[in-house]
Amino acid sequence: MNRILFSLSLVLLLSTSAFAQQFFENVQKGEFGITAGGAHYFGDLNTRAAFNRPKPAVGLFFRKQFGNYVSLRLSGHFAQVGYSDKYSKNEFQRLRNLSFNSNIYEFALQGDFNFFKFIPQDPSHSFTPYVTLGIGAFNYDPYAYLNGEKYFLRPLGTEGQAIGYQGRKLYSTTALCIPFGAGIKYNLTEKVNISFEVAHRFTFTDYLDDVSTTYIGINRFQPGPNNTFSEAQLLQDRSYEIDKNNVLGIEGRQRGFSKQKDQYIIAEIGISFNLNSYRCPTAN
């Protein structure tokens, strides 16, 4: 008897599902997904927007759909960025010899705008390009290596922030960004989509790379034990590693370009899962 009831229930469930799909319209309410790709930095160490040192990036997102063209996306990313003057073709930068790396933790709210109507499981509306624009906040903390050891640069005050030189203060490790980009999305099945997106982040900080203004001079930093060179002295100006007779770190000499904020970009492939519902189609 139990087997008969189970069989009848299964038949009823499948029949109801088939009826719903045949007589009701499939409506995409939203998506949740994961992404993986690469990130790249642009700023005082990468002034010519070279794409020669990408680093990994991963993300999670939830997208709320408002019709077939507009959606609102909440996303989180982990990315790594970094660069070195040794990759530059500019003679001054190669002599400056600065470098950095940083982990980035980003949260953003973005509006996505489809160019075409996007309806999962509808072959005639299974693909669309889109653009995205939003606002986000990210955490960063630049570091560099000296003699094989890792040093976070912000506490060292490499441009005099730690001693308040000319009113300079330690910068925050949290900043705002504006993600702006474009992508394409393709529906594979009723539940699954794939996507590819490239989005540029315009930031509101010039210290993602710990480089912004001018040198303050090696003598303004506290020396190490027994009057040896401290980590701050050795990391604020590394031109001595290239040419000991042509050291750049003279007080007032340009170290970075403060009028232009740092930026980064994320290119990623994503897979997402649709949150669907059914509704009665509107009569023409």
N, C-alpha and C positions, 0 to 999 in steps of 0.2 A: 504493500500500500504506500509506504514511504517513497519507494522508487517511482511509483506512478505519479505521486504528487510532485516530486522533484522534476520529473520529465515534463509534466504539464506546466510547471512554473518556468522552466527553461524555455519551452516553446513560446509561452506568453511573453517572456522578457525579450526574446529575439524578435518576435512579431511586433511588439511595441516599438523596439528600436528601429526596425525596418520601416514601420509606418511613419515614425517621426522623421526619419531621413527622407522619406518619399514625399511627405505632405507638409513638412515644416522646413523653413529656411535656416540653414546653419549660420550662426552669428558669432564672429570672433569677439570675445569680450576683453582679451588681453593675452599676454605671453610672459613666461619666465624662462630665463636661459642662462647659459654660460658662454664665455668667450676666451680666446687665447690668441696671442699674437706678439707684436714687438712694439717697443717704445723708443723714442729718440729725442734727444735734447738739443735745443738751439739757444745760444746766448753768448756771453763774453768769451768763452773758449771755443765756440763753434759759430763764428760770425758769418760764415758763408753758406750756412744751412746744408752742410754735407750730411749725407745719410750713410756714413761709413762705420758707425759704431752702434747698431741697434742692440737693445737688451730686452729681456722677456717681460710680458705683461699678461695678466689674467683678470677676468672680471665676472661679475654676476649682475643680473638686471631683472627688473619687473617692468613690463610695459602695459599700461591701461589704454585700451582702444576706445576712441570716440568716433564712431563711424568707420568708414573704409579708408579714410585719408589721413586722419589726425590721431596722434596718440601722445601720451605723457609717460616718460620713462624715468625710473629711479634706478641708479646704477652705482656699483662700487667696484673699484679697481685697485689692484696691487701692481706696481710697475717698478722697474729699475732704470735709472738713467746715469750717464756718466760720460766724461770726455777728458781729453788731455791736449795740451798745447803741442805736443810732439806730432800730432796728426795734421797740424795746420801747415799751409804753404806760405804763411806770412812769417818773415824773418823775426820780427819783434816777438810774436807769439811763441815761436820755437825757443827763443832765448828766455822768455818769461818762464816757460817750463812749468806752469801750474796744471793741476789735475784735480778731479773730484769724482765721487760716486755718491748716489743717494737712492734710498728706497722711497717710493711714493705710495701713499695710501689716499685714495681719492673717492669722494662721494659726490654725485652730481644729480641734478634734476634737469631733464631735457625734454623739449618738444620735438617730435618726429613728424615729418610731413611727407606723405607718399605722393609720388607723381602719378601713379596709376591706382585704380581701385584694387584693393587686395582682399581676396576672399579665399580662405583655405578650402581645399578640395574642389575648387572651381577651376578647371583647366584654362579657362579664358581670362582668369584674374589671379593667377598663381605667382606672378612676378611683378616687382616694382622697384625702381630706384627711389631713394628718399634722401632728404636733407635733415640735419639735426642741429639744434641750437639750444644752449642752456646755460646754467650757472652751477659751479661746483666749489668745493673746498678740498684742499689736499694738505697732507702733512709730509714734510721732507726734513732731512737732517744730513747735510753734506759731510763727507769724510774723505780722507786721503791716506795714503800709506807712506811711511817714512822708515827706511831700513827694515821693511817687512812688517812693521806694526801699524795697526789701524788707529787713526786719530780723528775724532769728530772736530770739525773746523770752527763751528760757531762758538763754543766756549773759549777758544783761543783768541778770538777777536782779531783776526788777521788784518783788518783794516782799522784797528784802533777802537773797536766798539767796547772792548772789555775795560778800557781806561777812560772812556768817554771823550776820545780825541775829537776836537772841534764839534762837540755835541753829538757824535755818532753813538747810537745805542745798539745793543744786541738785537738782531732781527728776530722776528717770530718764526717758528718752524711750521706755522700754519698760514696758508694764504688762499686767496680766492682765485678761481680760474673760470674762463669762458670756453666751454667746448663748442666747436663749430666744425661740421664735417658733412660727409655724404656717404651713402652706402647703397647696397643692393640686397634685396631679400627675395627668397624663393621658397615656395611651399612644396614640401615633399609628400606629406600625407595629411590627413585631416588634423593630426596632432603635432606634426613636426615641421619646422622651418629651418633653413640655413641662411646665413647672411655673411656679408663682408663689409666692413666699415673702416674708413680712415677719418679721424677727427683730430683737429689741431686744438691745443690748449693755450689760449692767451692768458698769461698769469699776471698777478698784481705784485710780484716780487722780483727783485733783481739779484737775489741771493740764493737762488736754487743751486748755483755753482760756487757760492761763497766769494764771488768776485764782483765788484761794482764800481769803486771810486778810485782812490789814489793810495800809494804807499805812504806809510807814516815814518819810515826809517827804523832800522833794526835796533837802535839804541833806546827807543821808547818802550820796548818790550822788556819784561822782567827776565833777567838771565837765569840759567839753570844753576844747580849746585856747583860750588867751587868756581863760579864765574864761567861755567861752560854755556854753550848755546842751548837755550830752551827749545821745546817743540814749537812754540809760537814763532820764535825767531827763525827757525829753520823752515817752517811751512808757509810763512807770509811772503817770502821771496825765495824762489828756488832757482833763480838764474845762476847762482854760484855753481850749481851742478853741471851747467853747460860751459860757462866761461868765468873763472874766478877773477879775471882781470876786467870784466865788463858786467859788474853787478847792477841790476836795474833798481833795486829797492831803495832809492833815494827819496826822502820826504818830499811829498808834493808831486812826484812823477806819476803819470797815469798808470793805473793798474787794471781798470775796467772801464766800461762805458755805462754810466748810471742812467742815461736818458732813455735807454731801451730795456724793457723788462725781459726776463727769461721766458722761454716757451718750451713746450714739449708736445709730441704727437704720439698717438696710439693707432696702429693698424691691427685689426683683429678679425678673426673668423669666429662666427657664433653659431650655436645650435639652440633653438628655442622650442618650447612646448606650448601649444595653444590652450587657452581656457575658453571653451565654447559653450553656447546655449542655443536653443532652438526657438523660433518664433513663427507665427503664421505669416506667410508672405502677404504684403499689401496688395490689394486688388488694384488692377490698372483701370 
